[in-house]
């Protein structure tokens, strides 16, 4: 991993639709060398996907909700049921197992509080939960999909 790889990744995180020609021009590298590096980054698993990032408000999902969950159980059957349940709901855009008082933090995107309540009702019907609470985001101050590249190459990569 060198500075050129970081520059390529930085540009692709800003705009994943860049053609190889445009990308090579932005990072000051020949088209073929740039293409080879991108392919290597994909093969190594560093570039996982290229996606369009939608405006949640325009898509009708302007309310972001953090859902805090305490598990009803910690056995493999419960975990499989929980994983299946959260995977089945497109409104749930992130699921994180955490340390501390909570077992899981979920992030959901819904249209309004009523839509969240419908999601909540469907979730608790699919899997038993010991405790569920939610916080509604009042203002998104910062949200990004860009991964910081400052440590890239300093630690073992994928």
N, C-alpha and C positions, 0 to 999 in steps of 0.2 A: 504494500500500500504506500503510495507516494503522493506528492502534492498534486500531480496531474489527476490521479484517481479521485482525490478529494474535490478538485475543481469540477470534474465531470459529474460526480454525485451531487454537488451543490447545485449545479445547473439543472440536473434532472429532477431534483426535489422542488425546484422553483417552477419547472415546466416540463412535465413528463411527455409532452407531445412534440418536443423538439425533434426535428429530423437529424440524421447523422451529420448532414452538411451544416445545419445551423449550429448544432452542438460543437462540432469540430472548430467552427469559426469562433464561437464564444470562448473556447478554452485554448485556442491557438495551437491546434494539433491537426495533422493531416487527417483526411476523412477515413482512410483505411486504418490508421493507428487508433483513431478514436473508436471506430467500430469494433476493433479487436478488444480494446479495453472494456467497452460496454459489455461485450459478450463474456469476457472473463469475469466481470463483476456479477453478471447474471448467473453464470455457472457456479460461482463461489457462494451464491445465495445471498449476496449483499443487496442486490436489486431483486426484490421479491415480486413486485407487481408494479404496473403503471395504471393509474386510475384517474378518473375525473372526480374532482372534489366539488360537490354540489353546494349551493347556498341552501342551508336547512330551512330558512324562513320561506324562501321562494318555493321550496319543495313541500311546504305544508307541515313541516316538523320543527317549528321554531322554538319549542320549549325543550330545553335540555334538563334532564333529571338525573341526580345521583341517588341510587337506591342502595341502602346499607342493609346487609343481610347477615343474620346469625343462623347458622345451620341447625336443623332439627336433629341431625345425626352426622356422624363422620365416617360411616361405613361405605364400602365401595358401591353398594346398590344405591344408596342415597346420592352419592356423588355422580353416578351415571345418570340417574333420573334428573338431577339438577343440571348437569351439562346438556342433556337432551332438551330440557325445558328452555334454558336460556338460548340455545342454538336455534330453537324453533321460532323465536320471536324476532322479526326483523327490526322492531323498535329498539331492541337492546343492541347497542353498537359497541359495547365494551364490557368485559367481565374480568374482574381481577380478584384473585385470592390474596388476602392480606394478612399481615401479622397484627397482633394487638387484640382489642376487644371485638372487632368485627371479623367475620370470616370472609365475606365477599363484598366488593363494591361493584355495582353495575352502573353503566351509563346508558341512558335511554334518550331517544329523540322522539317526541310526540307533538301533536298539534296543540294540546291544551291539557288542563288538569283532568278533565273528564276522560280524555284518551289515556292519560296515565292510570286513572282508576280502572279502566277496562283492562289495561295491561296487568296491573296488580292483581285483579280478580282472576285473570287467566293463569298467571304465574302461580298463585297460591293453590289453585285447583289442580295444577300439574305436579307439584312437589311440596311436601310439608316443610315449612320454615319455622324456626323458633321465634324469630323477630324480624320485622321488616320496617324500615323507616325511609323517608325520602326527603331530599332537599332539592328545591326547584331553583335553577340558575336565574338570577335576576338580571345579570349583565355578564357577557363574555368579554373579559378584558384581554385575554390572549388565548388563541387556539391555533395550533399548527400541527401539521403532519410531518414537518421537517425534523429529522434526527440531527442532533449536534454532531459535527464531524471532527471536533477538536481532539478527541481521544482516538480516532480511527487510526489504526496502525500501531498504536502504542500498547494495545492489549491484544490478546489472541482474538482473531476474527472468526466469523462463521466458517 
